[in-house]
């Protein structure tokens, strides 16, 4: 009897799992809510730390390559939002938004993470009206403009460098007193005359009329609030996991990431969590792909051995 695996999520981890399973000649179906595979890989203008591309590669370009690999292998793709995952005697039932139910012997949960909210006044009101989370999408709108960027991680620094090719002035706000990511990125930021760094500062409010025109922030060292006139704001403040579909089937760590064993299997036999949604120290494209390969390999050998 054939054993079926459903992979939920079309980012690097899910793609890796599906490709490995297909190459193992296993039955696998991918479920992805977006019409373009790649997950958050699509967002960065340029990815510089993925091996094999010494000059870097555009996020959209890499995502397109990943999508082509999936389609070239004829891996079935279901473009739907997953509503629930249920464990039963036969295996798993995956309920989709269109009320279709997929049955599976194994499920690989690879939904990634979602944007961390600033939770400040004006965030919801001005999203898409001068507030953005995508430099690749919106940078051209701010040519020769003054903008603020919120965030001090690697993604924020990479996107800030890209934004500097359009904006005339960038105010970069970081809540810590130094950058903790790749030092090469930090040096590029520090040496860019268009970029002014505001260390130890946090956002307080986003203001405007029809569109953003003011950014309010607090200096943590002086505890004083300041306002800055800007034409736009970009936020790259990290991500949070969403394991709600697996409620009752998995254990979570203190930050709500899914706990797994070394084979990426959760406490529920046959249910795997891979990529950024799983508990681990390093979240990168290369580690997400590793997760997917490890889970697929374990499923393959589980089928072979019958254990």
VOPAGU-2260 file (C-alpha; in pm, 1 decimal, decimal comma):
REM VOPAGU-2260
SITE   aa  ch    i         X         Y         Z
SITE  UNK   A    0       0,0       0,0       0,0
SITE  UNK   A    1     131,1     343,7     -94,5
SITE  UNK   A    2     218,0     584,6     183,6
SITE  UNK   A    3     120,6     946,9     125,5
SITE  UNK   A    4     291,6    1257,9     262,6
SITE  UNK   A    5     131,8    1602,3     263,9
SITE  UNK   A    6     370,9    1896,0     293,1
SITE  UNK   A    7     204,1    2210,8     425,7
SITE  UNK   A    8     400,6    2518,6     323,1
SITE  UNK   A    9     592,2    2610,3       8,9
SITE  UNK   A   10     902,0    2778,0     148,8
SITE  UNK   A   11    1256,0    2635,5     131,4
SITE  UNK   A   12    1189,2    2371,9     400,8
SITE  UNK   A   13     869,9    2245,2     241,2
SITE  UNK   A   14    1019,2    2247,9    -107,6
SITE  UNK   A   15    1325,4    2057,1      10,9
SITE  UNK   A   16    1108,2    1793,1     180,2
SITE  UNK   A   17     887,7    1750,1    -126,6
SITE  UNK   A   18    1181,2    1728,0    -367,0
SITE  UNK   A   19    1361,6    1469,4    -155,2
SITE  UNK   A   20    1045,7    1259,1    -116,1
SITE  UNK   A   21     979,3    1273,0    -488,2
SITE  UNK   A   22    1334,7    1165,0    -563,2
SITE  UNK   A   23    1281,9     878,3    -318,8
SITE  UNK   A   24     981,5     785,8    -540,3
SITE  UNK   A   25     737,3     857,8    -257,7
SITE  UNK   A   26     387,7    1000,1    -302,4
SITE  UNK   A   27     388,4    1361,4    -190,9
SITE  UNK   A   28     153,5    1657,6    -230,0
SITE  UNK   A   29     234,8    2017,6    -143,6
SITE  UNK   A   30     -18,0    2263,2       0,8
SITE  UNK   A   31      63,0    2633,3     -31,9
SITE  UNK   A   32    -168,0    2930,2      13,9
SITE  UNK   A   33      24,5    3162,5    -220,4
SITE  UNK   A   34      44,0    3118,0    -597,1
SITE  UNK   A   35     422,9    3159,5    -588,4
SITE  UNK   A   36     642,5    2915,4    -398,9
SITE  UNK   A   37     941,9    3033,1    -197,6
SITE  UNK   A   38     786,0    3178,7     116,2
SITE  UNK   A   39     990,6    3463,9     259,4
SITE  UNK   A   40    1270,2    3393,0      12,4
SITE  UNK   A   41    1074,7    3609,9    -232,6
SITE  UNK   A   42    1102,7    3921,5     -15,3
SITE  UNK   A   43    1475,4    4015,9      -4,3
SITE  UNK   A   44    1615,0    4209,6    -297,5
SITE  UNK   A   45    1942,4    4023,4    -263,2
SITE  UNK   A   46    2052,3    3713,0     -70,7
SITE  UNK   A   47    2425,8    3704,9      -4,5
SITE  UNK   A   48    2467,4    3411,2     234,8
SITE  UNK   A   49    2323,1    3126,3      29,1
SITE  UNK   A   50    2599,1    2898,4     -97,2
SITE  UNK   A   51    2666,8    2865,0    -467,8
SITE  UNK   A   52    2602,6    3229,8    -553,5
SITE  UNK   A   53    2921,2    3422,2    -465,7
SITE  UNK   A   54    2778,3    3747,1    -605,5
SITE  UNK   A   55    2446,6    3691,6    -428,7
SITE  UNK   A   56    2109,9    3619,5    -585,6
SITE  UNK   A   57    1777,4    3801,2    -590,8
SITE  UNK   A   58    1511,6    3655,6    -365,3
SITE  UNK   A   59    1256,7    3635,6    -646,1
SITE  UNK   A   60    1514,1    3470,9    -873,2
SITE  UNK   A   61    1592,5    3202,1    -615,9
SITE  UNK   A   62    1223,7    3143,0    -547,2
SITE  UNK   A   63    1163,4    3102,5    -921,5
SITE  UNK   A   64    1437,7    2838,9    -939,5
SITE  UNK   A   65    1284,7    2650,7    -647,4
SITE  UNK   A   66     940,0    2663,7    -807,8
SITE  UNK   A   67    1079,3    2531,3   -1136,4
SITE  UNK   A   68    1241,8    2238,8    -958,3
SITE  UNK   A   69     908,4    2144,7    -802,4
SITE  UNK   A   70     715,8    2172,7   -1128,4
SITE  UNK   A   71     985,3    1991,1   -1328,9
SITE  UNK   A   72     948,1    1695,7   -1091,2
SITE  UNK   A   73     568,3    1703,4   -1137,9
SITE  UNK   A   74     507,4    1732,6    -766,2
SITE  UNK   A   75     132,5    1790,1    -712,3
SITE  UNK   A   76      59,2    2141,4    -584,9
SITE  UNK   A   77    -262,2    2242,4    -410,8
SITE  UNK   A   78    -297,7    2619,6    -382,1
SITE  UNK   A   79    -518,0    2640,9     -74,6
SITE  UNK   A   80    -502,0    2759,4     284,7
SITE  UNK   A   81    -491,3    2478,6     536,6
SITE  UNK   A   82    -764,2    2504,5     802,6
SITE  UNK   A   83    -686,2    2208,5    1030,7
SITE  UNK   A   84    -476,9    1897,2    1082,8
SITE  UNK   A   85    -640,7    1600,7    1253,8
SITE  UNK   A   86    -479,3    1278,5    1369,7
SITE  UNK   A   87    -684,9     960,1    1332,3
SITE  UNK   A   88    -634,6     583,2    1328,5
SITE  UNK   A   89    -551,3     579,8     958,6
SITE  UNK   A   90    -309,1     870,9     975,3
SITE  UNK   A   91    -394,8    1237,1     922,2
SITE  UNK   A   92    -672,1    1444,9     769,9
SITE  UNK   A   93    -579,3    1787,5     632,9
SITE  UNK   A   94    -878,6    2017,7     587,2
SITE  UNK   A   95    -841,0    2290,6     325,2
SITE  UNK   A   96   -1019,4    2623,6     292,1
SITE  UNK   A   97   -1236,1    2490,7       9,0
SITE  UNK   A   98   -1345,5    2207,9     247,1
SITE  UNK   A   99   -1148,1    1947,4      55,6
SITE  UNK   A  100    -988,3    1691,0     285,7
SITE  UNK   A  101    -648,8    1540,6     207,1
SITE  UNK   A  102    -563,2    1211,6     376,0
SITE  UNK   A  103    -202,1    1136,7     461,0
SITE  UNK   A  104      16,6     888,4     640,2
SITE  UNK   A  105     268,2    1161,0     714,4
SITE  UNK   A  106     243,7    1539,3     741,7
SITE  UNK   A  107     535,0    1780,3     715,9
SITE  UNK   A  108     442,9    2116,8     867,6
SITE  UNK   A  109     649,6    2388,5     700,9
SITE  UNK   A  110     444,1    2706,5     729,1
SITE  UNK   A  111     732,5    2927,8     840,4
SITE  UNK   A  112     657,2    3240,8    1040,3
SITE  UNK   A  113     463,9    3565,4    1010,4
SITE  UNK   A  114     566,7    3928,4    1057,3
SITE  UNK   A  115     615,0    4043,2    1414,5
SITE  UNK   A  116     390,0    4340,4    1483,1
SITE  UNK   A  117     524,4    4664,8    1626,0
SITE  UNK   A  118     200,2    4703,9    1822,8
SITE  UNK   A  119     211,8    5082,0    1810,3
SITE  UNK   A  120     -46,4    5342,3    1704,1
SITE  UNK   A  121     -66,0    5388,3    1328,9
SITE  UNK   A  122      80,0    5051,7    1230,6
SITE  UNK   A  123    -243,6    4900,5    1100,6
SITE  UNK   A  124    -377,2    5231,6     971,7
SITE  UNK   A  125     -77,3    5313,7     751,9
SITE  UNK   A  126      21,5    4966,4     629,7
SITE  UNK   A  127      40,0    5006,9     253,8
SITE  UNK   A  128       8,8    5383,7     290,6
SITE  UNK   A  129     373,6    5464,4     343,3
SITE  UNK   A  130     445,8    5175,6     580,2
SITE  UNK   A  131     592,1    4869,5     411,3
SITE  UNK   A  132     759,0    4536,7     487,6
SITE  UNK   A  133     892,3    4479,4     135,7
SITE  UNK   A  134    1181,6    4682,4      -1,2
SITE  UNK   A  135    1180,3    4498,1    -332,7
SITE  UNK   A  136     814,7    4586,5    -382,9
SITE  UNK   A  137     811,0    4946,8    -267,6
SITE  UNK   A  138    1161,9    5096,8    -282,4
SITE  UNK   A  139    1103,9    5268,8    -621,3
SITE  UNK   A  140     822,1    5474,8    -466,9
SITE  UNK   A  141    1077,1    5644,1    -239,6
SITE  UNK   A  142    1333,0    5761,7    -492,5
SITE  UNK   A  143    1506,4    6073,6    -355,7
SITE  UNK   A  144    1288,8    6059,5     -42,5
SITE  UNK   A  145    1360,8    6042,1     330,4
SITE  UNK   A  146    1261,2    5717,4     497,7
SITE  UNK   A  147    1290,8    5538,6     830,8
SITE  UNK   A  148    1383,2    5171,7     865,0
SITE  UNK   A  149    1301,5    4979,9    1182,9
SITE  UNK   A  150    1509,5    4672,9    1269,2
SITE  UNK   A  151    1869,3    4568,0    1319,4
SITE  UNK   A  152    1885,7    4207,4    1199,6
SITE  UNK   A  153    2050,2    4075,6     884,8
SITE  UNK   A  154    1732,4    4116,7     678,6
SITE  UNK   A  155    1694,8    4475,6     789,9
SITE  UNK   A  156    2056,7    4560,3     706,6
SITE  UNK   A  157    2039,3    4392,6     365,5
SITE  UNK   A  158    1717,5    4570,4     275,6
SITE  UNK   A  159    1847,7    4902,9     406,2
SITE  UNK   A  160    2143,8    4880,1     169,6
SITE  UNK   A  161    1904,2    4816,5    -117,6
SITE  UNK   A  162    1678,9    5104,8     -12,0
SITE  UNK   A  163    1982,2    5335,6     -12,0
SITE  UNK   A  164    2000,3    5296,4    -390,3
SITE  UNK   A  165    1668,1    5484,2    -408,5
SITE  UNK   A  166    1621,8    5701,0     -98,4
SITE  UNK   A  167    1821,9    6018,9     -45,4
SITE  UNK   A  168    1826,2    5974,2     334,4
SITE  UNK   A  169    1762,6    5674,4     558,7
SITE  UNK   A  170    1720,2    5679,6     935,6
SITE  UNK   A  171    1787,9    5329,0    1065,1
SITE  UNK   A  172    1645,4    5251,7    1410,1
SITE  UNK   A  173    1778,3    4964,9    1619,4
SITE  UNK   A  174    1668,3    4887,1    1973,8
SITE  UNK   A  175    2012,7    4760,4    2075,4
SITE  UNK   A  176    2336,3    4953,4    2106,6
SITE  UNK   A  177    2512,1    4749,0    1837,0
SITE  UNK   A  178    2438,7    4512,2    1549,3
SITE  UNK   A  179    2464,7    4140,3    1616,7
SITE  UNK   A  180    2440,6    4001,5    1264,5
SITE  UNK   A  181    2701,5    3964,5     993,4
SITE  UNK   A  182    2978,6    4218,8    1054,7
SITE  UNK   A  183    3030,2    4272,2     681,8
SITE  UNK   A  184    2673,1    4399,3     649,5
SITE  UNK   A  185    2708,7    4624,6     950,6
SITE  UNK   A  186    3024,8    4780,8     808,5
SITE  UNK   A  187    2850,5    4854,3     477,8
SITE  UNK   A  188    2571,0    5027,6     668,5
SITE  UNK   A  189    2809,0    5232,1     881,6
SITE  UNK   A  190    3007,8    5344,5     578,3
SITE  UNK   A  191    2706,1    5446,9     371,6
SITE  UNK   A  192    2672,4    5828,4     379,2
SITE  UNK   A  193    2298,7    5811,5     314,5
SITE  UNK   A  194    2230,9    5610,2     629,8
SITE  UNK   A  195    2208,5    5755,0     980,8
SITE  UNK   A  196    2195,7    5494,6    1257,3
SITE  UNK   A  197    1987,4    5551,9    1569,0
SITE  UNK   A  198    2098,0    5298,2    1829,0
SITE  UNK   A  199    1895,8    5215,4    2142,7
SITE  UNK   A  200    1574,4    5353,8    1998,0
SITE  UNK   A  201    1227,7    5201,2    1971,9
SITE  UNK   A  202     923,6    5302,5    1765,1
SITE  UNK   A  203     641,1    5477,5    1948,7
SITE  UNK   A  204     392,5    5580,2    1678,5
SITE  UNK   A  205     341,7    5619,9    1306,2
SITE  UNK   A  206     151,4    5930,4    1204,7
SITE  UNK   A  207      21,2    6097,6     893,4
SITE  UNK   A  208    -282,4    6217,9     706,5
SITE  UNK   A  209    -369,9    5998,2     409,7
SITE  UNK   A  210     -15,3    5862,1     405,4
SITE  UNK   A  211     275,9    5845,4     648,9
SITE  UNK   A  212     456,6    6171,4     722,2
SITE  UNK   A  213     585,7    6136,7    1080,3
SITE  UNK   A  214     770,0    5873,6    1281,3
SITE  UNK   A  215     779,7    5897,9    1661,4
SITE  UNK   A  216    1043,5    5709,1    1857,7
SITE  UNK   A  217    1190,9    5686,0    2207,2
SITE  UNK   A  218    1560,1    5700,4    2292,5
SITE  UNK   A  219    1605,0    5426,3    2552,4
SITE  UNK   A  220    1914,8    5587,7    2701,0
SITE  UNK   A  221    1752,0    5924,1    2769,7
SITE  UNK   A  222    1390,9    5800,8    2783,2
SITE  UNK   A  223    1294,4    6098,3    2567,5
SITE  UNK   A  224    1054,9    6084,6    2273,9
SITE  UNK   A  225    1133,5    6243,8    1938,6
SITE  UNK   A  226     954,9    6288,0    1607,8
SITE  UNK   A  227    1098,5    6270,1    1260,3
SITE  UNK   A  228     947,0    6388,0     933,5
SITE  UNK   A  229     963,6    6105,4     679,0
SITE  UNK   A  230     811,8    6009,6     346,0
SITE  UNK   A  231     789,2    5641,8     432,6
SITE  UNK   A  232     873,6    5370,9     684,4
SITE  UNK   A  233     997,5    5015,1     632,8
SITE  UNK   A  234     984,9    4762,2     916,4
SITE  UNK   A  235    1197,0    4449,1     935,5
SITE  UNK   A  236    1146,7    4349,6    1297,6
SITE  UNK   A  237    1152,9    3974,4    1279,1
SITE  UNK   A  238     895,5    3702,0    1271,3
SITE  UNK   A  239     685,1    3490,4    1505,5
SITE  UNK   A  240     575,1    3128,3    1460,4
SITE  UNK   A  241     216,8    3016,7    1406,7
SITE  UNK   A  242     167,7    2661,7    1525,1
SITE  UNK   A  243    -207,2    2694,7    1582,5
SITE  UNK   A  244    -290,2    2429,5    1319,7
SITE  UNK   A  245     -93,6    2177,4    1523,5
SITE  UNK   A  246    -257,3    2258,4    1856,8
SITE  UNK   A  247    -284,8    1946,0    2069,4
SITE  UNK   A  248     -43,2    1754,0    1846,3
SITE  UNK   A  249     288,7    1920,3    1930,5
SITE  UNK   A  250     486,6    2064,7    2217,8
SITE  UNK   A  251     616,9    2421,6    2200,4
SITE  UNK   A  252     922,9    2593,3    2341,3
SITE  UNK   A  253     908,8    2913,8    2546,9
SITE  UNK   A  254     877,1    3123,1    2227,4
SITE  UNK   A  255     602,0    2904,9    2074,1
SITE  UNK   A  256     824,0    2730,7    1819,5
SITE  UNK   A  257     751,2    2360,3    1767,8
SITE  UNK   A  258     975,5    2113,0    1947,9
SITE  UNK   A  259    1103,2    1816,8    1745,3
SITE  UNK   A  260    1358,2    1540,9    1773,8
SITE  UNK   A  261    1671,9    1523,3    1559,3
SITE  UNK   A  262    1467,7    1377,9    1273,0
SITE  UNK   A  263    1231,3    1680,0    1285,8
SITE  UNK   A  264     944,6    1462,9    1413,3
SITE  UNK   A  265     711,4    1610,8    1674,4
SITE  UNK   A  266     564,6    1426,4    1971,7
SITE  UNK   A  267     293,2    1300,0    1736,2
SITE  UNK   A  268     430,6    1012,8    1530,8
SITE  UNK   A  269     420,3    1093,5    1160,5
SITE  UNK   A  270     392,6    1470,3    1208,7
SITE  UNK   A  271     707,8    1667,4    1131,3
SITE  UNK   A  272     789,0    2036,6    1177,2
SITE  UNK   A  273    1058,6    2186,0     954,9
SITE  UNK   A  274    1201,0    2527,0     878,2
SITE  UNK   A  275    1148,0    2844,5    1075,1
SITE  UNK   A  276     838,8    2718,8    1260,2
SITE  UNK   A  277    1050,2    2460,1    1443,6
SITE  UNK   A  278    1257,3    2523,2    1754,2
SITE  UNK   A  279    1626,0    2575,3    1671,1
SITE  UNK   A  280    1909,6    2823,8    1704,8
SITE  UNK   A  281    1967,2    2930,1    1344,9
SITE  UNK   A  282    1695,6    3020,8    1093,5
SITE  UNK   A  283    1838,3    3052,1     744,2
SITE  UNK   A  284    1745,9    2923,8     398,3
SITE  UNK   A  285    2017,0    2661,1     417,4
SITE  UNK   A  286    1904,3    2530,7     757,7
SITE  UNK   A  287    1540,3    2522,5     643,6
SITE  UNK   A  288    1636,8    2310,0     344,8
SITE  UNK   A  289    1835,1    2080,9     571,8
SITE  UNK   A  290    1528,0    2033,8     793,0
SITE  UNK   A  291    1315,7    1933,2     496,1
SITE  UNK   A  292    1573,5    1684,4     371,0
SITE  UNK   A  293    1612,0    1528,6     716,8
SITE  UNK   A  294    1235,4    1483,6     759,3
SITE  UNK   A  295    1193,7    1337,6     410,8
SITE  UNK   A  296    1480,8    1095,8     466,6
SITE  UNK   A  297    1329,3     979,7     795,4
SITE  UNK   A  298     989,3     922,7     633,8
SITE  UNK   A  299    1154,2     727,5     349,8
SITE  UNK   A  300    1337,2     497,3     590,3
SITE  UNK   A  301    1029,8     462,6     812,7
SITE  UNK   A  302     836,6     331,8     511,4
SITE  UNK   A  303    1118,0      95,4     416,9
SITE  UNK   A  304    1155,9     -51,8     763,9
SITE  UNK   A  305     788,7     -37,8     854,0
SITE  UNK   A  306     873,8     113,0    1193,7
